[in-house]
């Protein structure tokens, strides 16, 4: 029996980890013991605890309660805690997801004491090193022993950075194995879609009708912490609602609410408050988010996860960022990069709402990424 430590620190990582935990329970429980560590990088009862309960995820054995602070302080505190846990648990490997400070802290803590790092969502690049996430991705990949790429583009990115695509029988940090495995979020979307249909009541409680509303999420620092960007986005939403007559529903990230109160111009703030067709609601659980995604006419988001889920559920998407790691959906015409440009957001929304010739090729695998990842981990351990 081998022991692996799973690092989670933000809500999307809780969701991703659920696919791996489910696969371990179903098919690998005689081979692997999983220890879950929640770093506490992002922690809010509505944003975290509801996910463990509604998605039936094993509760973390450890919570480092890192909280918010500067990048260096937060990363170093998490590294210290993870190193102590790896040593005390005598872990055989560490599993990290995505691109957060928790991801990087886990990669560095493990690699420096010669414990193999397994990186899920390896190879993603925005090619913008001003984004903290881009630094985290690159350093995590180059500290890993097994790298699991969700797309062909991610695989090519690693090849261009000098990674060999030849597979060693026994991978090491100096000779890592790189795999194309598909996206574990597709695993989750397929699994939880039916559960959401039977359990979520958010459409009824919010009085929303299928294809008669737009789902919006805003949480990235570049949008929430920039006064001009935040006002530009909300000004665009107000105009979109007026022009399309569609309802807009916005599950509000805690940081976004704080910055709206601080940064929004008075006239925009007042218009939002008076517009009954723009619903600002508390953070939604994963089953509710799936229901909203499946039934929306279109998504407007700066979330990497929701960009993909829009594609999974065959919905167009306006991306509130200048770049995306999921360039495939843009190149295929399913999404448009609008950044925080008011006119671009409006024009992109209207264009996609009127487009009819969408296609949905199999860009993200077959929905069995978790089993593939765990098989390769077991083979290497």
C-alpha positions as CSV (number, residue, x, y, z in Angstrom):
1,X,0.0,0.0,0.0
2,X,1.5,3.3,-1.1
3,X,0.6,6.6,0.5
4,X,0.0,9.8,-1.5
5,X,-0.7,13.3,-0.2
6,X,-3.2,15.4,-2.1
7,X,-2.8,19.2,-1.8
8,X,-5.9,21.4,-2.1
9,X,-6.0,25.1,-1.3
10,X,-8.8,26.7,-3.4
11,X,-12.4,25.7,-4.3
12,X,-11.5,24.5,-7.9
13,X,-8.9,22.1,-6.4
14,X,-11.5,20.6,-4.1
15,X,-13.6,19.8,-7.1
16,X,-10.7,18.4,-9.1
17,X,-9.6,16.3,-6.1
18,X,-13.0,14.7,-5.8
19,X,-12.5,12.9,-9.1
20,X,-9.3,11.3,-7.9
21,X,-10.7,10.5,-4.5
22,X,-13.7,8.8,-6.1
23,X,-11.5,6.8,-8.4
24,X,-9.3,5.7,-5.5
25,X,-12.4,4.6,-3.6
26,X,-13.8,2.7,-6.6
27,X,-10.8,1.0,-8.1
28,X,-7.5,1.7,-6.3
29,X,-8.3,1.4,-2.5
30,X,-6.1,-1.7,-2.3
31,X,-3.1,0.1,-3.8
32,X,-3.3,3.6,-2.6
33,X,-4.0,5.5,0.7
34,X,-4.8,9.1,0.1
35,X,-4.1,11.8,2.7
36,X,-5.9,15.1,1.9
37,X,-4.2,18.4,3.1
38,X,-6.2,21.6,2.8
39,X,-3.8,24.5,3.0
40,X,-6.5,27.0,3.8
41,X,-5.2,29.4,1.1
42,X,-8.8,30.3,0.3
43,X,-11.3,29.4,3.0
44,X,-14.9,30.4,3.5
45,X,-17.7,28.1,4.7
46,X,-19.8,28.7,1.6
47,X,-16.8,28.4,-0.6
48,X,-15.3,25.2,0.8
49,X,-17.3,23.2,3.4
50,X,-20.4,22.9,1.2
51,X,-18.2,21.2,-1.4
52,X,-17.0,18.5,0.9
53,X,-20.5,17.7,2.0
54,X,-22.4,17.9,-1.3
55,X,-19.7,16.1,-3.4
56,X,-19.1,13.4,-0.8
57,X,-15.3,14.2,-0.7
58,X,-13.3,12.8,2.2
59,X,-12.6,15.5,4.7
60,X,-9.0,16.8,4.9
61,X,-6.8,15.1,7.6
62,X,-4.9,18.4,7.9
63,X,-5.8,22.1,7.5
64,X,-2.9,24.4,7.5
65,X,-5.1,27.5,7.8
66,X,-2.7,29.6,5.7
67,X,-5.2,32.4,5.0
68,X,-4.5,35.4,2.9
69,X,-1.2,37.2,2.9
70,X,1.5,38.2,0.4
71,X,2.6,35.6,-2.2
72,X,5.9,35.0,-0.5
73,X,4.5,34.7,3.0
74,X,1.6,32.5,2.0
75,X,3.8,30.2,-0.1
76,X,6.5,29.8,2.6
77,X,4.0,29.1,5.3
78,X,2.3,26.4,3.2
79,X,5.7,24.9,2.3
80,X,6.6,24.6,5.9
81,X,3.4,22.9,6.8
82,X,3.5,20.5,3.9
83,X,7.1,19.5,4.5
84,X,6.3,18.5,8.1
85,X,3.3,16.4,7.0
86,X,5.2,14.7,4.2
87,X,7.9,13.7,6.7
88,X,5.5,12.6,9.5
89,X,3.2,10.6,7.1
90,X,6.2,9.0,5.3
91,X,4.5,9.9,2.0
92,X,5.5,8.1,-1.2
93,X,4.3,10.9,-3.4
94,X,2.4,14.2,-3.5
95,X,-0.4,15.1,-5.9
96,X,-0.9,18.7,-6.8
97,X,-3.5,20.5,-9.0
98,X,-3.4,23.5,-11.3
99,X,-1.6,26.7,-10.5
100,X,-2.2,28.2,-7.1
101,X,0.4,29.1,-4.4
102,X,-0.6,25.9,-2.7
103,X,0.3,24.0,-5.9
104,X,3.8,25.6,-6.0
105,X,4.3,25.2,-2.2
106,X,3.5,21.5,-2.5
107,X,5.8,21.0,-5.5
108,X,8.8,22.7,-3.9
109,X,8.4,21.2,-0.4
110,X,8.2,17.7,-1.8
111,X,10.9,18.0,-4.5
112,X,13.4,19.4,-2.1
113,X,13.2,16.3,0.2
114,X,13.1,14.0,-2.8
115,X,9.5,12.9,-2.7
116,X,7.9,12.5,-6.2
117,X,5.5,15.2,-7.4
118,X,2.5,14.3,-9.6
119,X,1.1,17.4,-11.3
120,X,-2.4,17.3,-12.7
121,X,-3.1,20.0,-15.3
122,X,0.6,20.2,-16.3
123,X,1.7,22.1,-19.3
124,X,-0.9,24.9,-19.3
125,X,0.5,28.3,-20.3
126,X,-0.9,31.7,-20.7
127,X,2.6,33.0,-21.8
128,X,2.1,36.0,-19.4
129,X,4.6,35.9,-16.6
130,X,3.0,38.9,-14.9
131,X,0.3,36.4,-13.7
132,X,1.3,34.7,-10.5
133,X,-0.4,31.5,-11.8
134,X,2.0,31.4,-14.7
135,X,5.0,31.3,-12.4
136,X,3.3,28.7,-10.3
137,X,2.6,26.5,-13.3
138,X,6.1,26.6,-14.8
139,X,7.9,26.0,-11.5
140,X,5.5,23.2,-10.5
141,X,6.0,21.4,-13.8
142,X,9.8,21.6,-13.6
143,X,9.7,20.2,-10.1
144,X,7.5,17.2,-11.0
145,X,8.2,13.5,-11.7
146,X,4.9,12.7,-13.4
147,X,3.1,15.4,-15.5
148,X,-0.5,14.9,-16.6
149,X,-1.6,17.1,-19.5
150,X,-5.3,17.7,-20.1
151,X,-4.9,18.7,-23.8
152,X,-2.6,18.3,-26.8
153,X,-1.7,22.0,-26.5
154,X,-0.4,21.4,-22.9
155,X,1.6,18.5,-24.1
156,X,3.2,20.6,-26.9
157,X,4.0,23.4,-24.5
158,X,6.1,21.0,-22.4
159,X,7.8,19.6,-25.4
160,X,8.8,23.1,-26.4
161,X,10.2,23.7,-23.0
162,X,12.5,20.8,-23.4
163,X,10.6,17.9,-21.7
164,X,11.0,14.6,-23.4
165,X,7.9,12.7,-24.4
166,X,9.7,9.4,-24.1
167,X,8.4,7.4,-21.1
168,X,11.0,5.9,-18.7
169,X,10.0,2.7,-16.8
170,X,10.8,4.6,-13.6
171,X,10.4,8.3,-13.9
172,X,12.4,10.7,-11.8
173,X,12.5,14.5,-11.3
174,X,15.5,14.5,-13.7
175,X,13.7,12.2,-16.2
176,X,10.0,12.9,-15.8
177,X,7.2,11.2,-17.7
178,X,4.7,13.4,-19.5
179,X,1.3,12.1,-20.3
180,X,-1.8,13.2,-22.3
181,X,-4.6,12.1,-20.0
182,X,-7.6,14.3,-20.7
183,X,-9.2,16.6,-18.2
184,X,-10.4,15.4,-14.8
185,X,-13.0,18.2,-14.8
186,X,-14.7,16.4,-17.7
187,X,-14.8,13.3,-15.4
188,X,-16.5,15.4,-12.8
189,X,-18.9,17.2,-15.1
190,X,-20.2,14.0,-16.5
191,X,-20.5,12.4,-13.1
192,X,-22.2,15.3,-11.3
193,X,-24.4,16.5,-14.1
194,X,-27.1,13.9,-13.4
195,X,-26.8,14.4,-9.7
196,X,-27.2,18.2,-10.2
197,X,-30.4,17.6,-12.3
198,X,-32.0,15.8,-9.3
199,X,-30.6,17.8,-6.4
200,X,-30.2,21.4,-7.5
201,X,-33.1,23.8,-7.0
202,X,-31.3,27.0,-7.9
203,X,-33.2,27.6,-11.1
204,X,-36.5,27.5,-9.2
205,X,-35.3,29.6,-6.2
206,X,-33.8,32.2,-8.6
207,X,-36.8,32.1,-11.0
208,X,-34.6,31.3,-14.0
209,X,-35.7,29.7,-17.2
210,X,-33.6,27.6,-19.5
211,X,-31.6,29.6,-22.1
212,X,-33.1,32.9,-20.8
213,X,-30.2,34.1,-18.6
214,X,-26.5,34.8,-18.7
215,X,-24.2,33.3,-16.0
216,X,-21.4,35.6,-14.9
217,X,-18.5,35.0,-12.5
218,X,-15.7,37.4,-11.6
219,X,-12.9,36.7,-9.2
220,X,-9.4,37.2,-10.6
221,X,-7.3,39.9,-9.0
222,X,-6.7,41.6,-12.4
223,X,-10.4,42.3,-12.6
224,X,-11.5,42.7,-8.9
225,X,-8.6,44.8,-7.7
226,X,-8.4,47.2,-10.7
227,X,-10.9,50.0,-10.4
228,X,-11.1,50.7,-14.2
229,X,-11.5,47.0,-15.0
230,X,-14.2,46.4,-12.4
231,X,-16.2,49.4,-13.6
232,X,-15.8,48.5,-17.2
233,X,-17.0,44.9,-16.7
234,X,-20.1,46.0,-14.7
235,X,-20.9,48.8,-17.1
236,X,-20.8,46.2,-19.9
237,X,-23.1,43.9,-18.0
238,X,-25.7,46.6,-17.5
239,X,-25.7,47.4,-21.2
240,X,-25.8,43.7,-22.2
241,X,-28.9,43.2,-19.9
242,X,-30.6,46.3,-21.5
243,X,-29.8,45.1,-25.1
244,X,-30.6,41.4,-24.8
245,X,-33.4,41.6,-22.1
246,X,-31.9,38.4,-20.7
247,X,-31.5,38.0,-16.9
248,X,-28.0,38.0,-15.6
249,X,-27.1,35.9,-12.5
250,X,-23.8,36.5,-10.7
251,X,-22.8,34.2,-7.8
252,X,-20.6,36.6,-6.0
253,X,-17.0,35.7,-4.9
254,X,-16.3,37.3,-1.4
255,X,-13.4,39.3,-2.7
256,X,-15.4,40.7,-5.6
257,X,-18.1,41.9,-3.2
258,X,-15.5,43.7,-1.1
259,X,-14.0,45.4,-4.1
260,X,-17.4,46.3,-5.6
261,X,-18.2,48.2,-2.4
262,X,-14.9,50.0,-2.6
263,X,-14.4,50.6,-6.3
264,X,-17.7,50.8,-8.2
265,X,-18.7,54.2,-9.4
266,X,-21.9,55.4,-7.7
267,X,-24.0,55.5,-10.8
268,X,-23.0,51.9,-11.7
269,X,-23.5,50.7,-8.2
270,X,-27.0,52.3,-8.1
271,X,-28.0,50.9,-11.5
272,X,-27.0,47.4,-10.4
273,X,-29.1,47.8,-7.3
274,X,-32.1,49.0,-9.2
275,X,-32.0,46.4,-12.1
276,X,-34.2,43.5,-11.0
277,X,-32.9,41.4,-13.9
278,X,-29.4,41.3,-12.6
279,X,-29.3,38.9,-9.7
280,X,-26.3,39.0,-7.4
281,X,-26.4,35.8,-5.3
282,X,-24.1,34.1,-2.7
283,X,-21.4,31.7,-3.9
284,X,-23.0,28.7,-5.4
285,X,-22.2,25.0,-4.6
286,X,-20.8,22.9,-7.4
287,X,-24.1,21.2,-8.1
288,X,-25.8,24.6,-8.4
289,X,-23.0,26.0,-10.7
290,X,-23.5,23.0,-13.0
291,X,-27.2,23.6,-13.1
292,X,-26.6,27.3,-14.0
293,X,-24.0,26.4,-16.6
294,X,-26.2,23.8,-18.3
295,X,-29.2,26.1,-18.5
296,X,-27.6,29.5,-19.3
297,X,-27.7,31.0,-22.7
298,X,-24.1,32.1,-22.4
299,X,-21.3,32.4,-19.7
300,X,-19.2,35.5,-19.0
301,X,-16.3,34.6,-16.7
302,X,-12.7,35.0,-15.8
303,X,-12.6,31.5,-14.3
304,X,-10.4,28.9,-16.1
305,X,-12.7,26.1,-14.9
306,X,-15.9,27.7,-16.1
307,X,-14.4,28.3,-19.5
308,X,-14.0,24.5,-19.9
309,X,-17.3,23.6,-18.3
310,X,-19.1,26.0,-20.7
311,X,-17.6,23.9,-23.5
312,X,-18.5,20.6,-21.8
313,X,-22.1,21.7,-21.6
314,X,-22.1,23.2,-25.1
315,X,-22.4,26.8,-24.1
316,X,-20.6,29.9,-25.6
317,X,-18.3,31.8,-23.3
318,X,-17.0,35.4,-23.1
319,X,-13.6,35.3,-21.3
320,X,-12.8,38.3,-19.1
321,X,-9.0,37.8,-19.5
322,X,-6.4,38.8,-22.1
323,X,-5.2,35.2,-22.5
324,X,-6.4,31.7,-21.6
325,X,-4.7,28.4,-21.0
326,X,-7.6,26.8,-22.8
327,X,-6.8,28.3,-26.2
328,X,-8.5,25.4,-28.0
329,X,-12.0,26.6,-27.2
330,X,-11.1,30.1,-28.5
331,X,-9.6,28.7,-31.7
332,X,-12.6,26.5,-32.2
333,X,-15.0,29.5,-32.0
334,X,-16.7,28.5,-28.7
335,X,-15.3,31.4,-26.7
336,X,-13.9,34.9,-27.2
337,X,-11.2,36.7,-25.2
338,X,-12.6,40.1,-24.2
339,X,-10.4,41.0,-21.2
340,X,-12.1,43.9,-19.3
341,X,-12.8,45.9,-22.4
342,X,-16.4,47.1,-22.2
343,X,-17.1,47.3,-25.9
344,X,-15.3,43.9,-26.6
345,X,-17.4,42.3,-23.8
346,X,-20.6,43.6,-25.3
347,X,-19.7,42.8,-28.9
348,X,-18.5,39.3,-28.1
349,X,-21.7,38.6,-26.1
350,X,-24.0,39.6,-28.9
351,X,-21.9,37.8,-31.5
352,X,-21.9,34.5,-29.6
353,X,-25.6,34.8,-28.7
354,X,-26.4,35.0,-32.4
355,X,-24.0,32.4,-33.6
356,X,-25.5,29.0,-34.6
357,X,-22.6,27.0,-36.2
358,X,-20.9,25.8,-33.0
359,X,-18.9,22.5,-33.0
360,X,-17.7,20.5,-29.9
361,X,-14.8,18.2,-30.8
362,X,-13.3,15.9,-28.2
363,X,-10.7,18.3,-27.0
364,X,-10.5,17.2,-23.3
365,X,-10.4,13.4,-23.4
366,X,-13.0,10.7,-22.7
367,X,-14.0,11.4,-19.1
368,X,-11.7,8.8,-17.7
369,X,-8.6,10.9,-16.8
370,X,-8.7,10.0,-13.1
371,X,-8.3,6.3,-13.7
372,X,-5.4,6.9,-16.2
373,X,-3.6,9.2,-13.7
374,X,-3.9,6.7,-10.8
375,X,-2.7,3.8,-13.0
376,X,0.4,5.7,-14.0
377,X,1.1,6.8,-10.4
378,X,0.8,3.1,-9.2
379,X,3.1,1.9,-12.0
380,X,5.7,4.5,-11.0
381,X,5.5,3.8,-7.3
